[in-house]
Amino acid sequence: MKQATTTEIVRHKRELDGVVVSKSGQKTVAVEIVRVIAHSLYGKRIKQTKRYLAHDESNSLSVGDTVTIQESRPLSARKRWVVVPKKGTAL
């Protein structure tokens, strides 16, 4: 008799590092991600910023904290990221 095997697909979720720029409601923070890219024609480096809403379960972050956020399922209309606790610290 043959045993059924399950194949699990391991999906690696994106992680981004950024700075908390505002606290928008309970357990929600706005994180700004800064990327430096080179212009395609001229080669000059350009800063690009983008803000993401992230879920802060412990509600302990404040403006100016550096955090890592990770993709997750949709948590609200605009919130698709969660704050990842750093190793050795409790968030």
Secondary structure, 3 states (H helix, E strand, C coil): CCCCCCCCCCCCCCEEEEEEEEECCCCEEEEEEEEEEECCCCCCEEEEEEEEEEECCCCCCCCCCEEEEEECCCCCCCEEEEEECCCCCCC
